[in-house]
Amino acid sequence: MKIKSYKKMKNNTYKITFLDNTISIVLYDDVILKYNLLLKKELSEKELEVIQNENHKFSCFYTALKYISFKNRSKEEIKKYLQQKKYTENDIKYAIKSLEEQKIINDKEYLRMYVHDQFLLTKNGPKKIAYKLRQLGFKEEEINNELNTICQEEWNNRLKDAITKKIKTYKKESQKKIKEKILYTYINEGYQKEDILSILNTLVLPKNTDSLKKEAEKLYKKYYLKYPEESLWYQIKGKLLNKGFISLEIDEVIEDIKKSSY
């Protein structure tokens, strides 16, 4: 197969046209240089097959390189991406090995930076961070080792700050409801239930007395004609307890309603 011409293309490639014009191929310049193709005038079919196989490897490598140019990636992420692009396992192994040898990717450094950024820039707790890292192909032991570089006190301080700010957003809920919502929120963020409860026990939760009073008055208007007096206040108190309000505070509000009603 006689070569007719070489044409420089974009992305470090050359287009090679053969003399009979029935076939042309695009090769990376790495392949061109490796096989001294600019000096060759003719290729056998066997040589062409070897060269094209080599080109597939470089194509895989440059596809991976482009993929990580926008964001750091783990080896597992790169592998899955290249599999989606239908590259062979051998081509993928070549690409990842080349990236490692050229120090373009480093899973150990990736893991360190990922945990560091998650701790500083997100609300995610250790369990959620660990889950994400498992999805990225890291093993349990190496994940735990990296998470443990941040001491428990630092995790607790971070959690306490987050809970303290969150509590201030609850204007109408009872203390019981506030605790339930805080617990639900931060378990989902990846913190241990025991750590959340321990911090909650150190904080003073808002009483939200105005909210209790409004709920009690609403219940009074709803039920004062439905129940006799002896059971009316029992019904109101029961419903307020179910909403999470504290018994002693309920009694105080009920007394105020009684005084204003008679």
Summary of the structure (lengths in Angstrom):
residues: 262
radius of gyration: 33.6
end to end distance: 108.3
largest distance: 110.0
contacts: 719
relative contact order: 0.06
helix: 66%
strand: 7%
